[in-house]
Amino acid sequence: MDKWFESKLSELEKLDYYKTPEKSKGLKLDANENLALKKDFIKKIAIKAAERQDLREYPLQQVDDFYLQLSKYTKIDKKYLAIGNGSDQIIDLILSVFGKEKRVTTFTPTFSYFIDRCLLYSIKIDKIPLLQDNSIDQEKFIQSAKKSEIIYICSPNNPTGNQFDKELLIDLIKNFDDKLIIIDEAYVEFASYSFCSETIKSQNIILLRTLSKAFGLAGARLGYCIANEDFSHIFKTIIQYPYAINNISLNIGSEILRNSNYIEKTIKVIKKERKRILDSLKEINNEIKVFQTESNFIFFQILDINKYEHILTQLKKDNIAVKTIGRIKDRKGGHIRVTIGTKMMNNKFLRSLNKVI
Ligand SMILES: Cc1ncc(COP(=O)(O)O)c(C=O)c1O
Protein backbone atom coordinates (compact mmCIF):
# COMPACT_ATOMS: atom_id res chain seq x y z
CA MET A 1 0.00 0.00 0.00
CA ASP A 2 1.08 3.57 -0.68
CA LYS A 3 2.87 4.99 2.34
CA TRP A 4 0.67 8.09 2.19
CA PHE A 5 1.38 9.21 5.76
CA GLU A 6 5.14 9.19 5.22
CA SER A 7 4.85 11.09 1.98
CA LYS A 8 2.53 13.65 3.59
CA LEU A 9 5.12 14.18 6.33
CA SER A 10 7.93 14.74 3.84
CA GLU A 11 5.69 17.15 1.92
CA LEU A 12 4.94 19.09 5.15
CA GLU A 13 8.60 19.10 6.13
CA LYS A 14 9.36 21.28 3.11
CA LEU A 15 6.90 24.00 4.12
CA ASP A 16 7.92 27.36 5.50
CA TYR A 17 6.62 27.95 9.02
CA TYR A 18 6.23 30.83 11.42
CA LYS A 19 9.48 31.30 13.34
CA THR A 20 8.75 32.40 16.88
CA PRO A 21 11.18 35.01 18.21
CA GLU A 22 14.42 33.79 19.77
CA LYS A 23 14.42 33.46 23.56
CA SER A 24 16.29 36.43 24.88
CA LYS A 25 17.30 37.63 28.31
CA GLY A 26 17.98 41.12 27.02
CA LEU A 27 15.72 43.82 25.69
CA LYS A 28 12.86 42.31 23.69
CA LEU A 29 11.88 44.67 20.94
CA ASP A 30 11.06 41.96 18.44
CA ALA A 31 7.48 40.87 19.04
CA ASN A 32 5.38 44.05 19.34
CA GLU A 33 4.24 43.37 22.87
CA ASN A 34 3.13 46.25 25.08
CA LEU A 35 6.23 46.87 27.16
CA ALA A 36 4.95 50.19 28.49
CA LEU A 37 2.47 48.29 30.66
CA LYS A 38 3.71 47.69 34.18
CA LYS A 39 4.60 44.03 34.75
CA ASP A 40 3.17 44.24 38.27
CA PHE A 41 -0.18 45.45 37.02
CA ILE A 42 -0.57 42.34 34.85
CA LYS A 43 0.84 40.11 37.59
CA LYS A 44 -1.76 41.25 40.13
CA ILE A 45 -4.57 40.66 37.66
CA ALA A 46 -3.21 37.21 36.81
CA ILE A 47 -2.90 36.15 40.47
CA LYS A 48 -6.44 37.31 41.24
CA ALA A 49 -7.73 35.52 38.14
CA ALA A 50 -6.00 32.28 39.07
CA GLU A 51 -7.19 32.40 42.67
CA ARG A 52 -10.80 32.79 41.62
CA GLN A 53 -10.65 29.66 39.45
CA ASP A 54 -11.58 26.07 39.97
CA LEU A 55 -9.62 24.40 37.21
CA ARG A 56 -11.50 21.17 37.70
CA GLU A 57 -14.35 22.81 35.82
CA TYR A 58 -14.63 23.66 32.13
CA PRO A 59 -14.91 27.35 31.27
CA LEU A 60 -18.58 28.45 31.06
CA GLN A 61 -19.40 31.54 33.11
CA GLN A 62 -15.91 32.90 32.32
CA VAL A 63 -16.80 32.87 28.63
CA ASP A 64 -19.99 34.88 29.20
CA ASP A 65 -18.12 37.38 31.39
CA PHE A 66 -15.44 37.86 28.76
CA TYR A 67 -18.02 38.45 26.03
CA LEU A 68 -19.77 40.96 28.26
CA GLN A 69 -16.58 42.95 28.86
CA LEU A 70 -15.57 42.71 25.21
CA SER A 71 -18.97 43.97 24.16
CA LYS A 72 -18.72 46.91 26.59
CA TYR A 73 -15.22 47.79 25.44
CA THR A 74 -15.90 47.53 21.69
CA LYS A 75 -19.44 48.95 22.02
CA ILE A 76 -20.52 46.10 19.79
CA ASP A 77 -23.30 43.65 20.50
CA LYS A 78 -22.12 40.20 21.47
CA LYS A 79 -23.86 38.72 18.45
CA TYR A 80 -21.17 40.26 16.22
CA LEU A 81 -18.26 38.97 18.32
CA ALA A 82 -16.45 35.64 18.45
CA ILE A 83 -13.39 34.74 20.52
CA GLY A 84 -10.38 32.53 19.99
CA ASN A 85 -7.11 31.29 21.47
CA GLY A 86 -5.21 34.25 20.09
CA SER A 87 -6.15 35.63 16.68
CA ASP A 88 -3.68 33.08 15.28
CA GLN A 89 -6.18 30.37 16.14
CA ILE A 90 -9.06 32.28 14.55
CA ILE A 91 -7.01 32.67 11.36
CA ASP A 92 -6.24 28.97 11.41
CA LEU A 93 -9.88 27.97 11.80
CA ILE A 94 -11.07 30.35 9.09
CA LEU A 95 -8.50 29.04 6.62
CA SER A 96 -9.07 25.40 7.44
CA VAL A 97 -12.84 25.73 7.05
CA PHE A 98 -13.21 28.27 4.22
CA GLY A 99 -9.91 27.98 2.38
CA LYS A 100 -10.24 24.59 0.71
CA GLU A 101 -9.55 24.87 -3.03
CA LYS A 102 -9.75 28.66 -2.80
CA ARG A 103 -7.28 31.35 -3.76
CA VAL A 104 -6.15 34.25 -1.57
CA THR A 105 -4.96 37.70 -2.62
CA THR A 106 -2.83 39.68 -0.23
CA PHE A 107 0.28 41.81 -0.45
CA THR A 108 3.90 41.34 0.56
CA PRO A 109 5.46 41.95 3.00
CA THR A 110 2.66 41.17 5.42
CA PHE A 111 1.98 39.00 8.46
CA SER A 112 3.95 35.88 7.60
CA TYR A 113 1.93 33.50 9.79
CA PHE A 114 -1.12 34.10 7.58
CA ILE A 115 0.85 33.17 4.48
CA ASP A 116 2.42 30.09 6.05
CA ARG A 117 -0.98 28.92 7.21
CA CYS A 118 -2.36 29.20 3.67
CA LEU A 119 0.53 27.06 2.44
CA LEU A 120 -0.18 24.47 5.14
CA TYR A 121 -3.74 24.08 3.85
CA SER A 122 -2.61 24.11 0.19
CA ILE A 123 -4.50 27.36 -0.39
CA LYS A 124 -3.17 29.22 -3.41
CA ILE A 125 -1.89 32.65 -2.47
CA ASP A 126 -1.05 35.61 -4.65
CA LYS A 127 1.12 38.20 -2.90
CA ILE A 128 1.23 41.57 -4.61
CA PRO A 129 4.39 43.50 -3.65
CA LEU A 130 3.73 46.76 -1.84
CA LEU A 131 5.09 49.83 -3.60
CA GLN A 132 8.34 51.42 -2.37
CA ASP A 133 6.39 53.71 0.01
CA ASN A 134 4.49 50.65 1.35
CA SER A 135 1.23 51.60 -0.33
CA ILE A 136 -0.87 49.10 -2.29
CA ASP A 137 -0.35 48.65 -6.01
CA GLN A 138 -4.04 49.15 -6.70
CA GLU A 139 -4.20 47.93 -10.24
CA LYS A 140 -2.27 44.72 -9.64
CA PHE A 141 -4.14 44.05 -6.42
CA ILE A 142 -7.56 44.43 -8.07
CA GLN A 143 -6.55 42.23 -11.01
CA SER A 144 -5.43 39.52 -8.63
CA ALA A 145 -8.41 39.86 -6.28
CA LYS A 146 -10.81 39.35 -9.18
CA LYS A 147 -9.42 35.84 -9.52
CA SER A 148 -9.49 35.06 -5.77
CA GLU A 149 -12.22 34.12 -3.34
CA ILE A 150 -10.44 35.48 -0.24
CA ILE A 151 -8.66 38.80 0.40
CA TYR A 152 -6.39 39.35 3.39
CA ILE A 153 -5.53 42.91 4.46
CA CYS A 154 -3.45 43.59 7.52
CA SER A 155 -4.34 47.09 8.78
CA PRO A 156 -2.06 48.50 10.10
CA ASN A 157 0.23 46.18 8.25
CA ASN A 158 2.83 44.04 10.00
CA PRO A 159 5.80 44.50 9.40
CA THR A 160 5.55 47.83 7.53
CA GLY A 161 3.43 49.53 10.23
CA ASN A 162 1.35 51.71 7.92
CA GLN A 163 -2.39 51.86 7.26
CA PHE A 164 -3.57 52.18 3.69
CA ASP A 165 -5.76 54.90 2.27
CA LYS A 166 -9.16 54.24 3.84
CA GLU A 167 -11.21 55.41 0.83
CA LEU A 168 -9.21 53.09 -1.40
CA LEU A 169 -9.94 50.14 0.87
CA ILE A 170 -13.64 51.05 1.11
CA ASP A 171 -13.82 51.09 -2.70
CA LEU A 172 -12.06 47.77 -2.87
CA ILE A 173 -14.43 46.21 -0.38
CA LYS A 174 -17.48 47.57 -2.23
CA ASN A 175 -16.28 45.99 -5.47
CA PHE A 176 -15.65 42.63 -3.88
CA ASP A 177 -18.79 41.84 -1.95
CA ASP A 178 -18.67 38.30 -3.37
CA LYS A 179 -15.33 37.57 -1.65
CA LEU A 180 -14.44 36.81 1.93
CA ILE A 181 -12.45 39.81 3.16
CA ILE A 182 -10.29 39.30 6.23
CA ILE A 183 -9.03 42.50 7.80
CA ASP A 184 -6.43 41.97 10.49
CA GLU A 185 -6.54 44.80 13.02
CA ALA A 186 -4.05 43.40 15.53
CA TYR A 187 -2.54 46.88 15.96
CA VAL A 188 -5.65 49.00 15.50
CA GLU A 189 -5.49 50.56 18.98
CA PHE A 190 -2.40 52.48 17.80
CA ALA A 191 -3.91 53.44 14.44
CA SER A 192 -6.05 56.20 12.96
CA TYR A 193 -9.04 54.21 11.78
CA SER A 194 -10.84 50.90 12.07
CA PHE A 195 -13.13 48.99 9.73
CA CYS A 196 -15.50 48.15 12.51
CA SER A 197 -18.61 49.99 11.31
CA GLU A 198 -18.18 48.75 7.70
CA THR A 199 -17.77 45.20 9.01
CA ILE A 200 -20.98 45.11 10.96
CA LYS A 201 -22.95 46.33 7.95
CA SER A 202 -21.38 43.75 5.64
CA GLN A 203 -21.97 40.06 5.08
CA ASN A 204 -18.44 39.24 3.93
CA ILE A 205 -15.88 40.95 6.20
CA ILE A 206 -14.18 39.38 9.19
CA LEU A 207 -12.21 41.76 11.36
CA LEU A 208 -9.50 40.18 13.49
CA ARG A 209 -8.41 41.65 16.81
CA THR A 210 -6.17 40.57 19.66
CA LEU A 211 -5.42 41.33 23.30
CA SER A 212 -1.76 40.39 22.68
CA LYS A 213 -0.60 43.83 21.60
CA ALA A 214 -2.09 47.00 23.13
CA PHE A 215 -3.62 45.06 26.03
CA GLY A 216 -0.33 43.43 26.96
CA LEU A 217 -1.66 39.87 27.11
CA ALA A 218 0.41 38.03 24.50
CA GLY A 219 0.97 35.23 27.02
CA ALA A 220 -2.74 34.79 27.79
CA ARG A 221 -3.64 33.98 24.16
CA LEU A 222 -6.84 35.96 23.68
CA GLY A 223 -8.08 37.01 20.27
CA TYR A 224 -11.47 37.92 18.90
CA CYS A 225 -13.18 38.78 15.69
CA ILE A 226 -15.98 41.09 14.67
CA ALA A 227 -18.18 39.90 11.83
CA ASN A 228 -21.78 39.61 10.72
CA GLU A 229 -24.23 37.81 12.95
CA ASP A 230 -24.38 34.63 10.85
CA PHE A 231 -20.63 34.10 10.75
CA SER A 232 -20.22 34.84 14.45
CA HIS A 233 -22.97 32.41 15.38
CA ILE A 234 -21.59 29.61 13.20
CA PHE A 235 -18.06 30.27 14.38
CA LYS A 236 -19.07 30.08 18.03
CA THR A 237 -21.29 27.03 17.75
CA ILE A 238 -19.75 24.91 15.00
CA ILE A 239 -16.23 26.02 14.07
CA GLN A 240 -14.59 26.97 17.37
CA TYR A 241 -13.54 24.25 19.85
CA PRO A 242 -16.03 23.87 22.69
CA TYR A 243 -13.53 25.13 25.31
CA ALA A 244 -10.89 26.96 23.33
CA ILE A 245 -9.65 29.36 26.02
CA ASN A 246 -8.79 28.43 29.58
CA ASN A 247 -10.59 29.87 32.63
CA ILE A 248 -7.65 31.88 33.87
CA SER A 249 -6.98 33.62 30.58
CA LEU A 250 -10.65 34.48 30.19
CA ASN A 251 -10.71 36.02 33.66
CA ILE A 252 -7.52 37.96 32.98
CA GLY A 253 -9.02 39.23 29.73
CA SER A 254 -12.22 40.37 31.44
CA GLU A 255 -10.27 42.19 34.13
CA ILE A 256 -7.98 43.92 31.64
CA LEU A 257 -10.98 45.11 29.65
CA ARG A 258 -12.48 46.53 32.86
CA ASN A 259 -9.22 48.50 33.12
CA SER A 260 -9.20 49.75 29.55
CA ASN A 261 -8.72 53.36 30.76
CA TYR A 262 -5.29 52.44 32.04
CA ILE A 263 -4.46 50.64 28.80
CA GLU A 264 -5.46 53.73 26.85
CA LYS A 265 -3.00 55.74 28.90
CA THR A 266 -0.14 53.39 27.97
CA ILE A 267 -1.19 53.59 24.32
CA LYS A 268 -0.80 57.37 24.52
CA VAL A 269 2.67 56.94 26.02
CA ILE A 270 3.66 54.55 23.21
CA LYS A 271 2.35 56.91 20.54
CA LYS A 272 4.35 59.77 22.01
CA GLU A 273 7.46 57.63 22.08
CA ARG A 274 6.74 56.48 18.55
CA LYS A 275 6.89 60.06 17.33
CA ARG A 276 10.11 60.71 19.24
CA ILE A 277 11.84 57.62 17.83
CA LEU A 278 10.57 58.27 14.32
CA ASP A 279 11.96 61.80 14.48
CA SER A 280 15.30 60.59 15.85
CA LEU A 281 15.62 57.94 13.15
CA LYS A 282 14.73 60.45 10.45
CA GLU A 283 17.44 62.75 11.72
CA ILE A 284 20.22 60.14 11.68
CA ASN A 285 21.32 60.47 8.07
CA ASN A 286 20.45 59.28 4.61
CA GLU A 287 21.71 55.76 5.30
CA ILE A 288 18.36 54.97 6.91
CA LYS A 289 14.92 55.27 5.41
CA VAL A 290 12.21 55.25 8.03
CA PHE A 291 8.54 54.68 7.20
CA GLN A 292 5.39 56.22 8.61
CA THR A 293 3.76 53.93 11.17
CA GLU A 294 0.36 53.59 12.84
CA SER A 295 1.44 50.72 15.06
CA ASN A 296 3.49 50.09 18.19
CA PHE A 297 6.56 49.40 16.09
CA ILE A 298 8.74 51.12 13.52
CA PHE A 299 9.85 49.66 10.21
CA PHE A 300 13.03 51.00 8.66
CA GLN A 301 15.40 50.27 5.84
CA ILE A 302 19.18 50.38 5.98
CA LEU A 303 20.17 51.15 2.44
CA ASP A 304 23.59 49.50 2.58
CA ILE A 305 23.44 45.74 3.22
CA ASN A 306 26.84 45.65 4.96
CA LYS A 307 25.74 48.40 7.31
CA TYR A 308 22.56 46.44 7.94
CA GLU A 309 24.57 43.37 8.98
CA HIS A 310 26.81 45.56 11.10
CA ILE A 311 23.78 47.02 12.90
CA LEU A 312 22.39 43.57 13.61
CA THR A 313 25.71 42.47 15.08
CA GLN A 314 25.83 45.56 17.30
CA LEU A 315 22.25 45.11 18.52
CA LYS A 316 23.01 41.50 19.36
CA LYS A 317 26.16 42.53 21.23
CA ASP A 318 24.05 44.98 23.25
CA ASN A 319 21.47 42.25 23.93
CA ILE A 320 18.68 43.95 22.03
CA ALA A 321 16.34 41.72 20.04
CA VAL A 322 14.62 43.23 16.99
CA LYS A 323 12.73 41.60 14.15
CA THR A 324 15.05 41.20 11.18
CA ILE A 325 13.08 41.38 7.98
CA GLY A 326 16.17 41.39 5.77
CA ARG A 327 16.07 41.93 2.05
CA ILE A 328 12.85 42.77 0.24
CA LYS A 329 12.66 42.18 -3.50
CA ASP A 330 13.39 45.31 -5.58
CA ARG A 331 14.42 47.29 -2.52
CA LYS A 332 17.93 48.17 -1.45
CA GLY A 333 19.71 46.90 1.70
CA GLY A 334 17.98 45.28 4.66
CA HIS A 335 14.95 45.99 6.84
CA ILE A 336 14.32 45.98 10.57
CA ARG A 337 11.14 46.16 12.63
CA VAL A 338 11.53 47.43 16.15
CA THR A 339 8.89 47.54 18.90
CA ILE A 340 8.33 50.81 20.75
CA GLY A 341 9.03 50.20 24.42
CA THR A 342 9.46 52.55 27.35
CA LYS A 343 11.59 55.68 26.98
CA MET A 344 14.50 53.90 28.65
CA MET A 345 14.27 50.90 26.32
CA ASN A 346 13.97 53.05 23.23
CA ASN A 347 16.98 55.12 24.24
CA LYS A 348 19.00 51.95 24.70
CA PHE A 349 18.04 50.90 21.19
CA LEU A 350 18.93 54.32 19.73
CA ARG A 351 22.28 54.35 21.50
CA SER A 352 23.12 50.93 20.08
CA LEU A 353 22.14 52.02 16.59
CA ASN A 354 24.14 55.21 16.85
CA LYS A 355 27.29 53.24 17.55
CA VAL A 356 27.17 52.03 13.95
CA ILE A 357 25.53 54.85 12.02
C1 LIG B 1 -0.93 41.16 12.17
C2 LIG B 1 -1.04 40.15 13.25
N1 LIG B 1 -2.14 39.42 13.35
C3 LIG B 1 -2.28 38.50 14.30
C4 LIG B 1 -1.27 38.28 15.23
C5 LIG B 1 -1.43 37.17 16.21
O1 LIG B 1 -1.94 37.62 17.41
P1 LIG B 1 -2.30 36.63 18.58
O2 LIG B 1 -1.26 36.77 19.60
O3 LIG B 1 -3.66 37.09 19.04
O4 LIG B 1 -2.39 35.24 18.03
C6 LIG B 1 -0.11 39.02 15.17
C7 LIG B 1 1.00 38.77 16.11
O5 LIG B 1 2.12 39.11 15.93
C8 LIG B 1 0.02 39.99 14.15
O6 LIG B 1 1.13 40.71 14.03
The ligand as a Tripos MOL2 file, in Angstrom:
@<TRIPOS>MOLECULE
LIG
   16    16     1     0     0
SMALL
NO_CHARGES

@<TRIPOS>ATOM
      1 C1         -0.9300   41.1560   12.1730 C.3       1 LIG1
      2 C2         -1.0370   40.1530   13.2510 C.ar      1 LIG1
      3 N1         -2.1380   39.4210   13.3460 N.ar      1 LIG1
      4 C3         -2.2790   38.4960   14.3020 C.ar      1 LIG1
      5 C4         -1.2720   38.2770   15.2260 C.ar      1 LIG1
      6 C5         -1.4330   37.1700   16.2110 C.3       1 LIG1
      7 O1         -1.9370   37.6220   17.4060 O.3       1 LIG1
      8 P1         -2.3020   36.6260   18.5750 P.3       1 LIG1
      9 O2         -1.2570   36.7740   19.6030 O.co2     1 LIG1
     10 O3         -3.6620   37.0950   19.0410 O.co2     1 LIG1
     11 O4         -2.3880   35.2360   18.0280 O.co2     1 LIG1
     12 C6         -0.1100   39.0220   15.1660 C.ar      1 LIG1
     13 C7          0.9960   38.7660   16.1120 C.2       1 LIG1
     14 O5          2.1160   39.1130   15.9330 O.2       1 LIG1
     15 C8          0.0240   39.9940   14.1540 C.ar      1 LIG1
     16 O6          1.1350   40.7140   14.0250 O.3       1 LIG1
@<TRIPOS>BOND
     1     1     2 1
     2     2     3 ar
     3     2    15 ar
     4     3     4 ar
     5     4     5 ar
     6     5     6 1
     7     5    12 ar
     8     6     7 1
     9     7     8 1
    10     8     9 2
    11     8    10 1
    12     8    11 1
    13    12    13 1
    14    12    15 ar
    15    13    14 2
    16    15    16 1
@<TRIPOS>SUBSTRUCTURE
     1 LIG1         1 GROUP 0 **** ****
